[in-house]
Structure formats: structure tokens, C-alpha cells
Amino acid sequence: MSKFRVSVLTVSDTAAQDASKDQSGPAISSLLTASGRFDVEDAQIISDDEIAIQSVVRRWSSPEARIDWIITTGGTGFGVRDKTPEAVSNLIERHASGLVHMLLSASLQKTPFAGLGRPVAGTIKDTLIVTLPGSVKAVKESLEALLGEKVIDHALELIRGGSGATLHQELVSFSTDHQHAYQHAHGHHRGNHSHDHHVPRLPTTLSHNPSLAPTARHRISPYKLTPFDDAMQMIFSILKPLPLEKKLVGPSLKGYVLAEDVYAPNNVPVTKTTSVDGYALRSTDRSGIYKVVTSATHDAAGSLPEGVIYRINTGGPLPRGADTVIMVEDTKLVQTVKGTNGMDEEELEVETLVELPLGENVRDPGSDVKAGDLVLKRGEILHSTGGEIGTLTFVGRAEVQTVRKPTVAILSTGNELVDLQKPVYIEKDGWGGIFDTNRPSLQAALEGLGYDVYDIGIVGDDIQSHVKAIKLGLERADVLLTTGGTSMGASDLLKPVIERHFNGTIHFGRVKAKPGKPTTFATIPANGGGDIKTLFALPGNPASAIVTFHVFVVPALRWLGGWPLGSCQFPRVRVTLEDAMRLDHRVEFHRVVIKVTPNGLRAYSTGGQRSSRVASLSGANGLVVLPEMTDGKPDVLERGSSVQAMIIGELQML
């Protein structure tokens, strides 16, 4: 059975003005996608306006849109601006009062305030529409009720014109399998004739319950294996750029993105200036001997006397009356002024050897930039190469509006880890532990890219330590970057803690990429739900951690910092392989050294690509992007093959 097509509409005056305030819309999209049964075709944010709501719903429910299910979030309470139920009710052709009752019943089990909700459900032509509350917590509870026993799937198949038989059989199998799992986990079995039949609902929290014994943990990951391209699309669709802030113009601006157009406030240069070192004079002056004055002996605002030339340095303003500049090389020293010690101290007379036309070596006012010229556009990246920061300084801008750059907190998880600088060795079975490679490597990479880093340290394999560390990271930073604890071990606690202790949403928990299959991307509500913080949990193996950092985390940091979408990922170029490379059923990022040769870019493998072999990244400046292996086609790219590679460092010359 094909996936159901869903569109999600967030109704909120606040989120319509600042999309980063929308938490519920992304949560709905993530939960539906994670289930593997739905494709979110569109997601929009509009204000609490009845006509606007109806306009979007009409378009999505038209036969041309082919949307199976429309979900709205927000505007269902008793607020003055809450108009979603009224807007939707007037469009519904068949009301689904049973679904409304289910939503209210499920919510009332959590809080009596659910009685103030006004959900609406029904069909418009061949599209089901359900209105949900605006809070993330209520949205998750509502979806748990709707998705738990595939009630909504059954409804959607019937609306499509199906019999519902397939889903009914799936539901029976689902109930039976989960009944057995439930009984096994709780250590009891009932006879075949028992009437005490328990069918747990499909949870929206997918992680295992770490409070149970290790024997109850998942043996197969509950997280969908997300294709690489889909994972990147999730990151860019769920995350929103951070708020704007004023920044002083200076070296610290590198890596920021302009949030305003910058216009030159004045002409540059303001007055006539020289482009060379030499002497300012009149174009009517003939070759000959002239007395020399300087800025110390002559006010440039005063007219330059006849028979006198004005010594001037590059960029200096011409004195009044001068209209051309002769270079030092075209003059000869004639006489000097001697000091009290009898040594030559200053020029007195100079002979000019050539005659110059009007305006020679002179920059006119506004010849570089005229007042009012647009010198930098909103959205431009202020690179570390200095050109943009130099331009801002050149036109006299001392302060500019920018998109705030994210700060990053880092931590490593694992009782086996030892801090190199503060070693506390593990004395067990003659084993001293493993030095934590990931934090120093990631901090170096982050700071090299211009991000402020807060190091939380090594976190032990217990829930209390995880909760404390994540809470600290959420307080100190915009993005929390962790390594380890993302796989299937009994002590892998990150996913459970994210979901169960911080009400976080895991958008993907596994990726179809090598290395980095357990890479996890999540968002967590913070500051009372007013903000959303980002979390990336990377694999613990050092090479995997660094590769996934460059592939997933750097694009996310740039996107949060306002970088244009096309610039967020590292650039890709075509390279020629100098070593054969075997393909995998996943997209693979093979560590290489890329060198510039007379015959183009050549990629040299760094050797064994085992995830724990961090030495394979020493000197690596690129990642060859190996495509997924296709059945029936060669499983090796031979030497000389042309492939795409991601540039993550400076190119080398052969």
C-alpha cells in the first residue's frame, strides 16, 4: 500500500511573523515521517485569519492536490483570534465526530484543560482534515491517539475507496506481535483463552525505556533508516535561521551573514586623493626646480603657491589648487635642509623631470564608491578572506545587522573514555580506558570555522549524568553536539533521554550513509517552550564523528546562521580516483587527499576506512561521495573513475 500524502498547516499570528517560533508543525512532520506510513507533501504557516485558513484548505483538498490528510495545528481554543474550527467546519462535507471524541478523550486523560479544546474533523471531497491544538505536547498526544492503532490509516484507506481489509489484517498482526512483546517484557504469559487482552498503542516515543532491564531493549532499531538526501532535506526544512543581532565591524565578523543592505554613506574618496607616492602640483607647471612643502608645513585647505609642490603619500588628499601628481621616480632631489648635527634632515627643493596632464595619478571624489551606492547585499557571507569586512570598513560602517551565529556545546558519552588533559584512568582488568578523541577534534574543527564552543566534557553512562549534561548544553548553546550513545547498546541513552526527559523530537535516528548510520538529529523545546534548540548525536567512533560533523552538522550550523541554502554544504567538485574504491549499499563518504595536478584534481585514498581509524582523516581535505551500489552493476569504482568529492579543507598541489 502506498504512503498517505499529508499537508500540515500551522495557524499562528506569532509563527507567521517568525517561523522559528513554530514548534508544532515540524513536530507533526517529523512524527509522521518517522512512522514510515506518511509523506508530508507541504507545510505552511499562516496567521489566525479565517479567510486565509479556508484558502489554503480549499487548495489542498482540491482533486488536483491529491492530498489524503490535512492536519492543522493552532487556533482551536477560546482565544479571541482562535478561528480554525469555524473556518474548517464551514468546508467539511462529512463530519467525523468519532475522531473528535477520540481526540478529546485522549487529551482529557492528561489534563482537564483539554475540555477547553474545540477539535474538528471530517472530509472535504476525498481529503480528511483534523484540527489539533497548538502546543507540541498536545500535538504529540493527539497523534499518539490517531496513529496508535492505525485508526487514521483505516479511515484514509476507506476515503481512498478501499475496503480496509489490508489494514485490518495489519492491525491484527500488529496487535498480536505487540501483545507478545508486552507479555515477554513484563515476565508473564496468559493462556490462549484469556480475555485479559492488552494491545498497547503505537508510541510516538520510539526509544527504549532505559529503566527496564537490558533484556527489554530493542533488538532492531525502531528508527527508520533515512536516505541521505531525505536527512539533509529534514535539516533544512525543520531548522530556521536564528534571530538578528547588531555586530561591531571587525575581524570577529568572519562567518556571519549580513541581515541588511549596506549603502555607502559618503563618497569614497571624499575629496581628490593621490594613487601614488609623489608630489602634488598644477598640470600647467613645467619641468623645473620647485620648493617642497608637506602637510606639516602647509595647510592642504589653503591654495598651493606658485613655484611650490606638495609632497604627498598614497591616499592623501591633494591641496587646494593642485590637480595632478608626479611620482617620486620622476623627480630628482636638488637641495636639502640640514639639521643641527649637519645631517640632511628634510627636502628643500626638487626638480621635476616630466610634465603631466590634468588628473594624472589622481582619484576623484566618489571614484571608488559614490554616496548611496549599494556596496554589500543582505544575505552576503562575511568571509574570513577579509574582502567583505574590508568593504564595510572602507565605507565607514562601524556596526551592521547580522544573523546571529549559533554557539555549540560539545560532549562525549561513555564510561570507557579518558580525558587526555585530565586523565582518570580506569583500573579494571588491566585496562586503562580510551582517550576521548572526539571532543578535541570537533572543537578544533568548530573553532577553525569560527564558532564559539562550550566544552561540557565526558558524560557517564547513566541517565542522571545525561540529563544534567544536556540541560547544561541547552542553557549554554544553540546547538548541542554529542558523540557516542546512539547505537543499540543497553547503555546507549541519548535517544531515550532526549525523548523521555526533554520532550524532544527525533527527526531521524538512523541514516543510510557510511560512516554514520546511527547519526541522530533532534530538536528540543527550551526556555519554557519559547525556543527550539538543535541536537546532533554523532557516532562514537572517531572517524565517523568527524565525517558526519562535516556532512550533517556544518550545513546545519550555516543554515542556522543565515547562510544561503546553496552555500551551506561544502562545495563538491569532480575528481579522478587514484585508488579503486568498493561501493556499499549506502552512500559512502571516503576520506581522501585531493591534489591539484596539470591533469585536473586527483583524489588519493587515505587508506583503511574503518570507523575507529581516526588516522584516516589526518591530512584529508576531501570526502569522495561514493554512490549506493546498484544490483547488477559493478561494485567497485576503478582507478581513473570520475566521481564527486566534497572539499572540506585546502587543496594541495602535486
VOGU-3710 file (C-alpha; in Angstrom, 3 decimals, decimal comma):
1> mskfrvsvlt> 0,000/0,000/0,000  1,405/3,399/-0,973  2,115/6,020/1,657  -0,558/8,564/2,539  0,085/12,145/1,402  -0,215/14,741/4,164  -0,116/18,543/4,350  0,448/20,399/7,633  -0,898/23,897/8,345  0,290/25,905/11,356
11> vsdtaaqdas> -2,152/28,656/12,326  -0,432/31,244/14,495  -0,019/35,018/14,378  3,325/34,676/16,182  4,768/31,957/13,937  3,548/33,775/10,823  5,840/36,662/11,782  8,754/34,451/12,934  8,805/30,918/11,530  11,350/29,843/14,164
21> kdqsgpaiss> 8,524/30,005/16,749  6,658/27,164/15,044  7,376/24,009/17,032  4,214/22,004/16,401  4,313/21,975/12,600  7,820/20,463/12,450  6,905/18,010/15,246  3,924/16,744/13,238  6,011/16,368/10,079  8,760/14,552/11,944
31> lltasgrfdv> 6,438/12,098/13,710  4,575/11,265/10,518  7,764/10,788/8,519  9,323/8,647/11,252  6,358/6,274/11,163  7,179/5,367/7,560  3,486/5,451/6,574  3,122/9,076/5,525  4,767/11,543/3,166  4,478/15,204/4,182
41> edaqiisdde> 3,927/16,953/0,841  3,600/20,529/2,096  3,819/22,543/5,309  2,802/26,174/5,685  2,389/28,818/8,388  -0,386/31,424/8,276  -1,862/33,900/10,722  -5,156/33,409/12,587  -7,267/34,584/9,686  -10,420/32,674/8,737
51> iaiqsvvrrw> -10,276/33,542/5,046  -6,577/32,645/4,812  -7,200/29,281/6,520  -10,010/28,428/4,134  -7,953/29,442/1,119  -5,138/27,017/1,970  -7,519/24,189/2,944  -9,517/24,567/-0,292  -6,349/24,363/-2,354  -5,029/21,301/-0,512
61> sspearidwi> -8,379/19,473/-0,649  -8,835/20,013/-4,387  -8,597/16,859/-6,570  -5,505/18,295/-8,277  -3,559/18,416/-4,991  -4,146/14,691/-4,274  -3,696/15,181/-0,509  -5,090/12,397/1,680  -4,918/14,156/5,039  -4,750/17,802/6,113
71> ittggtgfgv> -3,625/18,486/9,676  -3,915/21,937/11,205  -2,289/22,968/14,472  -3,232/26,032/16,478  -6,232/28,315/16,794  -8,594/25,738/18,355  -9,060/27,305/21,799  -11,210/30,137/23,166  -8,844/32,984/22,325  -10,258/35,989/20,519
81> rdktpeavsn> -8,216/35,123/17,423  -8,877/31,346/17,533  -10,906/30,808/14,333  -9,618/27,476/12,997  -12,687/25,359/13,961  -15,075/27,873/12,365  -13,010/28,167/9,199  -12,738/24,402/8,758  -16,307/23,465/9,815  -17,780/25,566/7,020
91> lierhasglv> -15,831/23,497/4,467  -16,400/19,989/5,855  -18,858/17,851/3,898  -18,947/14,844/6,263  -18,121/15,385/9,925  -16,133/12,701/11,808  -17,484/13,045/15,335  -15,814/9,770/16,389  -12,351/11,160/15,722  -13,260/14,318/17,655
101> hmllsaslqk> -14,377/12,194/20,602  -11,142/10,154/20,409  -9,003/13,325/20,490  -10,901/14,806/23,431  -10,901/11,538/25,355  -7,149/11,028/24,924  -6,378/14,617/25,940  -8,695/14,602/28,957  -6,710/11,670/30,356  -3,719/14,042/30,504
111> tpfaglgrpv> -5,321/17,295/31,699  -8,816/18,649/32,455  -7,934/21,759/30,435  -8,370/19,619/27,324  -12,066/20,292/27,837  -11,389/23,797/26,536  -10,259/22,435/23,167  -12,531/22,613/20,123  -11,223/19,995/17,676  -12,937/19,462/14,330
121> agtikdtliv> -12,591/16,508/11,953  -14,227/15,388/8,738  -13,810/15,062/4,992  -13,710/17,639/2,219  -14,177/15,778/-1,065  -11,638/12,907/-0,800  -9,449/14,554/1,845  -9,604/14,054/5,601  -8,968/17,122/7,759  -8,253/17,127/11,503
131> tlpgsvkavk> -7,579/20,203/13,632  -5,096/19,835/16,500  -4,133/22,214/19,342  -1,106/24,486/19,103  1,228/23,103/21,787  3,840/20,470/20,974  2,799/18,327/23,935  -0,871/18,310/22,902  0,053/17,615/19,282  2,110/14,568/20,250
141> esleallgek> -0,667/13,237/22,495  -3,242/13,734/19,751  -1,136/11,997/17,122  -0,449/9,135/19,509  -4,209/8,581/19,743  -4,746/8,833/15,993  -1,741/6,770/14,881  -1,531/4,281/17,753  -3,765/1,532/16,393  -3,730/2,750/12,793
151> vidhalelir> -7,192/4,233/13,182  -6,301/7,079/10,890  -4,763/4,708/8,329  -8,005/2,756/8,239  -10,010/5,943/7,722  -7,724/7,176/4,959  -7,846/3,868/3,085  -11,654/3,944/3,185  -11,710/7,545/1,953  -9,452/6,478/-0,921
161> ggsgatlhqe> -12,127/3,957/-1,873  -10,516/0,840/-0,415  -12,192/-1,893/1,602  -9,920/-1,578/4,621  -9,236/-5,309/4,596  -5,456/-4,953/4,213  -5,169/-2,552/7,090  -7,463/-4,656/9,230  -5,136/-7,638/8,756  -2,093/-5,464/9,516
171> lvsfstdhqh> -3,810/-4,253/12,666  -4,475/-7,808/13,832  -0,812/-8,735/13,235  0,361/-5,547/14,885  -1,777/-6,183/17,954  -0,678/-9,820/18,256  3,042/-9,037/17,855  2,959/-6,226/20,378  0,895/-8,297/22,809  3,609/-10,974/22,778
181> ayqhahghhr> 6,347/-8,367/23,175  4,469/-6,756/26,052  3,968/-10,059/27,856  7,608/-11,028/27,379  8,889/-7,711/28,689  6,708/-7,944/31,779  7,624/-11,551/32,540  4,208/-13,201/32,321  2,188/-15,170/29,763  -1,533/-15,705/29,650
191> gnhshdhhvp> -3,318/-18,772/28,304  -4,957/-18,847/24,871  -8,418/-18,429/26,386  -7,643/-15,395/28,475  -9,997/-12,425/27,990  -7,476/-10,020/29,522  -6,203/-8,822/26,148  -3,901/-5,783/26,187  -2,946/-4,002/22,952  -0,527/-1,163/23,619
201> rlpttlshnp> -0,813/1,860/21,374  1,934/2,660/18,888  4,080/5,148/20,779  5,370/8,372/19,295  8,349/7,901/21,619  10,362/5,260/19,783  13,359/4,845/22,078  13,596/2,009/24,571  12,728/2,595/28,217  16,141/2,668/29,954
211> slaptarhri> 14,554/1,994/33,329  13,768/-1,558/32,171  16,252/-4,399/32,221  18,730/-4,684/29,305  16,797/-7,735/28,112  13,834/-5,449/27,267  15,783/-3,108/24,992  15,217/-3,059/21,237  16,998/-5,711/19,221  16,118/-3,944/15,981
221> spykltpfdd> 16,199/-0,170/15,806  12,713/1,382/15,811  14,045/4,330/13,822  13,526/4,388/10,097  16,706/4,197/8,003  16,524/7,630/6,383  18,083/8,131/2,926  20,901/10,673/2,943  19,114/13,219/0,719  15,967/12,979/2,860
231> amqmifsilk> 18,014/13,547/6,010  19,543/16,718/4,586  16,114/17,940/3,467  14,777/17,406/7,002  17,569/19,516/8,479  16,922/22,425/6,128  13,118/22,253/6,409  12,931/21,909/10,201  15,638/24,346/11,308  15,181/28,095/10,902
241> plplekklvg> 17,809/30,871/10,948  18,498/32,419/14,345  17,353/35,959/15,277  19,193/39,070/14,120  21,764/40,999/16,135  23,953/44,090/15,756  27,680/43,442/15,500  30,675/45,776/15,501  32,622/45,711/12,252  35,938/43,963/12,814
251> pslkgyvlae> 37,727/40,603/12,482  35,146/38,830/14,681  32,540/39,281/11,918  34,027/36,435/9,874  31,458/33,758/9,123  28,451/35,973/9,842  25,738/36,766/7,294  24,564/40,312/6,618  20,929/40,950/7,526  20,719/44,341/5,797
261> dvyapnnvpv> 21,701/46,043/2,571  24,723/48,282/3,133  24,904/51,620/1,293  27,881/53,964/1,226  27,082/56,952/3,493  29,632/59,187/1,708  31,757/59,427/-1,403  34,963/57,403/-1,265  37,286/59,164/-1,522  35,610/62,227/-0,057
271> tkttsvdgya> 37,994/64,600/-1,868  40,662/64,329/-4,566  43,426/61,993/-3,420  46,599/60,567/-4,879  47,056/56,976/-6,025  50,875/57,126/-5,783  53,660/58,476/-3,579  54,951/61,732/-5,062  54,310/65,470/-5,289  51,050/67,331/-5,984
281> lrstdrsgiy> 51,318/70,279/-8,397  49,483/72,014/-11,224  49,173/70,443/-14,684  50,335/73,813/-16,071  53,654/73,530/-14,223  56,635/72,904/-16,489  59,633/70,751/-15,719  61,959/72,547/-13,369  63,064/73,106/-9,802  60,410/73,650/-7,127
291> kvvtsathda> 60,343/74,324/-3,420  58,856/71,396/-1,413  56,178/71,740/1,286  54,465/68,964/3,305  51,353/68,515/5,402  53,453/69,688/8,342  54,402/72,999/6,672  51,334/73,703/4,515  47,592/73,504/5,239  46,002/71,471/2,427
301> agslpegviy> 42,920/73,677/2,639  44,997/76,643/1,562  45,966/77,288/-2,069  49,295/75,881/-3,213  51,614/78,845/-4,038  53,300/79,210/-7,431  56,726/77,611/-7,621  55,874/75,175/-4,839  54,996/71,444/-4,943  53,369/69,423/-2,135
311> rintggplpr> 54,884/66,111/-1,019  52,108/63,522/-0,695  51,711/59,819/0,151  49,327/57,339/-1,477  45,745/58,008/-0,430  46,462/61,516/0,826  44,250/64,486/-0,169  45,515/66,985/-2,748  45,990/70,571/-1,533  43,768/73,254/-2,951
321> gadtvimved> 44,971/74,369/-6,395  46,801/71,104/-7,253  45,273/68,929/-9,987  47,937/66,330/-10,822  50,576/64,210/-9,050  54,098/63,377/-10,215  55,646/60,121/-8,964  58,803/60,151/-6,836  60,573/58,214/-9,590  60,104/61,177/-11,986
331> tklvqtvkgt> 61,879/63,701/-9,716  65,416/64,468/-8,548  66,496/65,869/-5,183  68,229/69,258/-5,593  68,669/70,753/-2,128  68,022/69,687/1,466  67,610/71,311/4,834  70,354/70,294/7,263  69,768/69,681/10,934  71,787/70,966/13,890
341> ngmdeeelev> 74,029/67,939/13,573  74,866/68,883/9,978  72,998/65,883/8,522  70,376/66,139/5,734  67,034/66,336/7,503  64,363/67,437/5,007  63,832/68,122/1,316  64,064/71,786/0,354  63,996/71,716/-3,459  63,146/69,014/-6,004
351> etlvelplge> 63,451/69,026/-9,785  60,506/67,601/-11,767  61,685/65,637/-14,812  58,377/65,208/-16,719  55,283/67,267/-17,407  51,911/65,713/-16,572  48,357/66,148/-17,881  45,406/67,151/-15,717  44,329/64,411/-13,279  47,392/62,174/-13,597
361> nvrdpgsdvk> 47,627/59,759/-10,612  44,581/61,455/-9,027  41,472/59,734/-7,680  38,381/61,918/-7,993  35,764/62,186/-5,200  33,430/59,164/-5,397  35,651/57,402/-7,956  35,738/54,256/-5,774  32,246/54,485/-4,261  29,602/57,175/-4,573
371> agdlvlkrge> 27,345/58,157/-1,683  24,249/55,951/-1,795  25,888/53,090/-3,733  24,897/49,558/-2,655  28,201/48,009/-1,567  27,027/44,755/0,094  23,684/42,978/-0,184  21,621/41,419/2,562  22,399/37,701/2,746  26,068/38,040/1,806
381> ilhstggeig> 28,529/35,961/3,818  31,303/37,889/5,534  34,169/35,568/4,676  37,419/35,149/6,592  39,334/36,179/3,453  38,605/39,749/4,523  37,059/41,316/1,430  33,608/41,948/2,858  34,854/43,167/6,242  37,313/45,413/4,427
391> tltfvgraev> 34,484/46,833/2,319  32,428/47,685/5,405  35,413/49,434/6,940  36,214/51,182/3,652  32,814/52,914/3,550  32,877/53,756/7,255  30,290/51,317/8,654  31,159/50,717/12,307  28,197/48,417/13,036  25,937/46,166/10,945
401> qtvrkptvai> 22,878/43,962/11,380  23,673/40,245/11,069  22,039/36,857/11,580  23,207/35,518/14,921  25,791/32,789/14,585  24,995/29,618/16,598  27,082/28,666/19,605  27,871/24,987/20,108  28,182/22,837/23,216  30,050/19,532/22,862
411> lstgnelvdl> 30,179/16,402/24,985  31,275/12,794/24,698  29,497/9,858/26,319  30,942/6,649/27,684  32,333/5,234/30,920  35,314/3,948/28,940  36,561/7,414/27,930  39,536/9,233/29,476  40,295/12,951/29,079  43,848/13,334/27,746
421> qkpvyiekdg> 44,485/16,544/29,722  42,760/15,382/32,935  43,282/11,624/32,894  41,473/9,481/35,410  42,476/6,017/34,332  40,106/3,075/34,581  41,765/0,316/36,564  39,798/-2,709/35,553  41,092/-5,949/34,075  44,396/-4,202/33,402
431> wggifdtnrp> 42,677/-1,775/31,034  43,116/1,982/31,396  40,365/3,183/29,075  40,335/5,066/25,757  41,432/8,650/25,238  38,498/10,800/24,134  39,429/11,759/20,574  36,135/13,323/19,554  35,902/16,444/21,728  39,361/17,846/20,867
441> slqaaleglg> 38,860/17,035/17,159  35,410/18,600/16,954  36,405/21,654/18,984  39,342/22,273/16,641  37,090/21,933/13,602  34,386/24,186/15,068  36,738/26,945/16,171  38,538/26,755/12,832  35,190/27,510/11,186  34,634/30,458/13,520
451> ydvydigivg> 32,139/29,053/16,044  32,222/29,588/19,809  32,418/26,262/21,636  31,461/25,289/25,185  33,045/22,007/26,296  30,813/20,055/28,686  33,262/17,166/28,963  32,819/13,404/29,238  29,430/12,140/30,412  28,990/8,793/32,143
461> ddiqshvkai> 26,598/6,079/31,021  23,769/6,865/33,426  20,550/8,800/32,991  21,240/11,406/35,672  24,580/12,394/34,089  22,984/12,598/30,631  20,115/14,768/31,859  22,456/17,124/33,709  24,814/17,479/30,731  22,081/18,042/28,159
471> klgleradvl> 20,378/20,588/30,394  23,665/22,466/30,707  24,187/22,341/26,945  20,714/23,709/26,276  21,373/26,586/28,679  24,770/27,483/27,205  24,376/26,962/23,452  22,081/26,922/20,432  23,333/23,540/19,227  24,312/20,547/21,348
481> lttggtsmga> 26,791/18,190/19,672  27,281/14,803/21,273  29,273/11,724/20,316  28,580/8,133/21,317  25,499/6,597/22,882  23,421/6,485/19,684  23,518/2,787/18,798  21,777/-0,301/20,177  23,725/-0,914/23,382  21,956/-1,158/26,722
491> sdllkpvier> 23,940/1,899/27,884  23,166/3,989/24,795  20,959/6,551/26,491  20,882/9,646/24,313  17,706/8,896/22,371  15,706/7,852/25,463  16,852/10,914/27,397  16,026/13,258/24,501  12,515/11,885/24,131  11,600/10,976/27,697
501> hfngtihfgr> 13,281/13,703/29,762  13,299/16,714/27,441  10,168/16,155/25,337  12,461/16,297/22,295  11,605/15,212/18,798  13,973/12,860/16,979  13,618/13,701/13,302  15,925/10,938/12,179  17,700/8,347/14,299  19,469/6,407/11,571
511> vkakpgkptt> 20,848/7,484/8,193  21,609/5,447/5,104  25,184/6,705/4,983  28,634/5,231/5,601  30,123/6,031/8,001  27,474/7,387/10,343  24,466/5,074/10,285  23,367/5,912/13,891  23,641/9,687/13,354  20,720/11,381/15,106
521> fatipanggg> 19,114/14,774/14,529  16,690/16,120/17,142  15,104/19,339/18,326  14,308/20,118/21,961  11,976/22,814/23,356  13,777/25,233/25,674  13,065/28,328/27,771  9,574/27,168/28,635  8,861/26,095/25,074  9,547/29,526/23,613
531> diktlfalpg> 12,705/28,404/21,820  13,852/25,322/19,983  17,377/24,006/20,451  19,118/21,683/17,999  20,891/18,447/18,908  23,100/16,255/16,770  24,152/12,950/18,281  27,060/11,605/16,240  28,569/8,119/16,346  31,262/7,475/18,921
541> npasaivtfh> 33,863/6,101/16,510  36,274/8,999/15,837  36,367/8,844/12,038  32,581/8,539/11,881  32,174/11,508/14,215  34,393/13,818/12,139  32,906/12,755/8,803  29,306/13,164/9,971  30,224/16,514/11,505  31,304/17,816/8,104
551> vfvvpalrwl> 28,414/16,184/6,267  25,489/16,992/8,591  26,465/19,454/11,327  28,337/22,123/9,365  25,434/22,635/6,904  23,035/22,922/9,862  25,230/25,487/11,636  25,495/27,558/8,478  21,740/27,355/7,860  21,041/28,489/11,436
561> ggwplgscqf> 23,461/31,354/10,863  21,540/32,558/7,823  23,800/31,221/5,049  22,115/30,841/1,642  20,908/27,279/1,122  23,249/26,706/-1,821  26,287/27,586/0,304  25,514/25,537/3,422  27,088/22,263/2,325  30,765/22,035/1,462
571> prvrvtleda> 31,372/22,510/-2,273  31,558/19,443/-4,491  33,889/19,006/-7,464  34,690/16,258/-9,947  37,885/14,344/-9,137  39,721/11,429/-10,699  40,355/8,461/-8,409  43,950/7,374/-7,900  42,781/4,301/-5,978  39,980/1,815/-6,613
581> mrldhrvefh> 37,080/2,126/-4,171  34,490/-0,503/-3,297  30,821/0,545/-3,202  28,355/-0,104/-0,399  24,551/-0,292/-0,227  24,753/3,104/1,473  26,105/6,411/0,210  29,711/6,428/1,431  31,999/9,346/2,241  35,528/8,059/1,589
591> rvvikvtpng> 38,346/10,099/3,154  40,831/11,346/0,559  43,628/13,819/-0,120  42,755/15,918/-3,175  45,679/17,345/-5,132  45,764/19,849/-7,968  47,676/18,473/-10,968  48,207/19,623/-14,570  45,600/16,999/-15,480  42,963/18,201/-13,033
601> lraystggqr> 42,007/17,228/-9,484  43,174/13,795/-8,320  41,890/12,016/-5,194  44,174/9,739/-3,161  42,603/7,453/-0,553  43,884/7,851/2,992  43,846/4,070/3,386  41,659/1,886/5,576  38,280/3,474/6,186  37,350/1,707/9,422
611> ssrvaslsga> 35,143/3,969/11,572  37,510/3,919/14,533  40,585/4,744/12,425  40,878/8,475/13,008  44,289/8,449/11,292  42,387/8,112/8,001  41,422/11,772/8,466  44,955/13,036/9,051  45,719/15,205/6,031  42,359/14,502/4,432
621> nglvvlpemt> 40,938/17,551/2,674  38,053/15,870/0,882  35,386/13,213/1,014  34,703/11,253/-2,159  30,939/10,744/-2,374  30,553/7,124/-3,461  27,065/6,328/-4,792  24,986/3,441/-3,497  25,807/0,085/-5,032  23,243/-0,950/-7,644
631> dgkpdvlerg> 22,343/-4,615/-8,140  23,613/-5,967/-11,432  26,279/-3,270/-11,775  29,974/-3,250/-10,743  30,560/-2,927/-7,019  33,925/-1,187/-7,433  34,882/2,186/-8,892  38,216/1,565/-10,566  41,261/3,837/-10,559  40,715/6,591/-13,100
641> ssvqamiige> 36,975/6,869/-12,432  35,492/10,363/-12,271  33,386/10,992/-9,155  32,109/13,811/-6,982  34,082/14,843/-3,932  33,267/17,201/-1,087  36,008/19,754/-0,341  36,487/20,104/3,440  39,995/21,621/3,520  42,625/23,410/1,475
651> lqml> 43,536/21,754/-1,822  47,106/20,506/-2,174  49,484/20,930/-5,102  51,053/17,802/-6,509
//
